[in-house]
Amino acid sequence: MNPPSGSNQPTEKLQFYGRRKGKPLKAGRLGLLDNLLPRLKLSTDQPIDPDVLFPGKSVRLEIGFGSGEHLAYMAQANPGVGFIGSEVFLNGVGSLLRYVAEMDLANVRIYDNDVRYLLPMLRSNSLERVSLLFPDPWPKSRHAKRRFVGPAMLNEMARLLKDGGEFRVASDHPVYVEWTLLHAPQHKDFRWEAKTPEDWRVRPADSTPTRYEEKALKAGRRPAFLTFTRIARTG
Ligand SMILES: C[S@@+](CC[C@H](N)C(=O)[O-])C[C@H]1O[C@@H](n2cnc3c(N)ncnc32)[C@H](O)[C@@H]1O
């Protein structure tokens, strides 16, 4: 099966440097992974059309949702929107499943693996927002290639987002903020519309803090919230 046009499904195994598992999961979470995950899980064996997954809804993607509190909040607050969450860390997937079950969320689908396998399978021009919240910063310059934001991923975000769609990046690490501002506003398909410090110092009003945002604030680090708008396609 060919991937959707304009994308390259990696054929080799991608190197992943983060954690896949943490503390042993309790029976309740294991039960959710066994019983609920199979119903919500996305497979990358076939191209994925978000409009088919969520008929009549606009669709957003959250990359590296961690424990899933932000994704669950957004899904509850926006029942007319479909949410795809991707997370490699099994304990995080278990945590999101608990929110989905307890909050009875019907608009969430999960990709429980490296998002780099998912992205090429999603139809072009199909998402209204992609959120990347507190990505692993990889601050050493010799690890810069591990950072999610970069020219190749910005091309992929531009392919996936609809005209006027948003790529939201939050980080409390100055190296990552600087890195993102070096790449994203210069991309031909994105515009950074911030005019005043409030436009990037304050979390977008429609959202809720993630666990990593709370950790950063407790440690006295002030995050940046960068929103890049997908410029309208011409022709
Ligand atoms: C620093 S944590 C932030 C979690 C959450 N967004 C928050 O703000 O609390 C980064 C998360 O991204 C996940 N992650 C890293 N690379 C990923 C990838 N390629 N695909 C999916 N998830 C990824 C990690 O497993 C981790 O849970």
PDBQT file of the ligand as one rigid body, heavy atoms in Angstrom, charges set to zero:
ROOT
HETATM    1  C1  LIG A 301       9.079  15.987  28.042  1.00  0.00    +0.000 C 
HETATM    2  S1  LIG A 301       7.750  14.927  27.792  1.00  0.00    +0.000 S 
HETATM    3  C2  LIG A 301       6.354  16.043  27.714  1.00  0.00    +0.000 C 
HETATM    4  C3  LIG A 301       5.028  15.348  27.905  1.00  0.00    +0.000 C 
HETATM    5  C4  LIG A 301       3.789  16.239  27.828  1.00  0.00    +0.000 C 
HETATM    6  N1  LIG A 301       3.624  16.796  26.502  1.00  0.00    +0.000 N 
HETATM    7  C5  LIG A 301       3.838  17.323  28.857  1.00  0.00    +0.000 C 
HETATM    8  O1  LIG A 301       4.007  18.497  28.475  1.00  0.00    +0.000 OA
HETATM    9  O2  LIG A 301       3.682  17.015  30.047  1.00  0.00    +0.000 OA
HETATM   10  C6  LIG A 301       7.927  14.501  26.069  1.00  0.00    +0.000 C 
HETATM   11  C7  LIG A 301       7.051  13.335  25.671  1.00  0.00    +0.000 C 
HETATM   12  O3  LIG A 301       7.171  13.115  24.267  1.00  0.00    +0.000 OA
HETATM   13  C8  LIG A 301       7.187  11.725  24.040  1.00  0.00    +0.000 C 
HETATM   14  N2  LIG A 301       7.869  11.519  22.742  1.00  0.00    +0.000 N 
HETATM   15  C9  LIG A 301       9.142  11.804  22.464  1.00  0.00    +0.000 A 
HETATM   16  N3  LIG A 301       9.422  11.506  21.188  1.00  0.00    +0.000 NA
HETATM   17  C10 LIG A 301       8.263  11.014  20.650  1.00  0.00    +0.000 A 
HETATM   18  C11 LIG A 301       7.914  10.513  19.370  1.00  0.00    +0.000 A 
HETATM   19  N4  LIG A 301       8.812  10.484  18.380  1.00  0.00    +0.000 N 
HETATM   20  N5  LIG A 301       6.652  10.083  19.170  1.00  0.00    +0.000 NA
HETATM   21  C12 LIG A 301       5.736  10.135  20.170  1.00  0.00    +0.000 A 
HETATM   22  N6  LIG A 301       6.011  10.588  21.411  1.00  0.00    +0.000 NA
HETATM   23  C13 LIG A 301       7.259  11.022  21.648  1.00  0.00    +0.000 A 
HETATM   24  C14 LIG A 301       7.941  11.153  25.212  1.00  0.00    +0.000 C 
HETATM   25  O4  LIG A 301       7.658   9.783  25.414  1.00  0.00    +0.000 OA
HETATM   26  C15 LIG A 301       7.448  12.037  26.343  1.00  0.00    +0.000 C 
HETATM   27  O5  LIG A 301       6.304  11.495  26.978  1.00  0.00    +0.000 OA
ENDROOT
TORSDOF 0
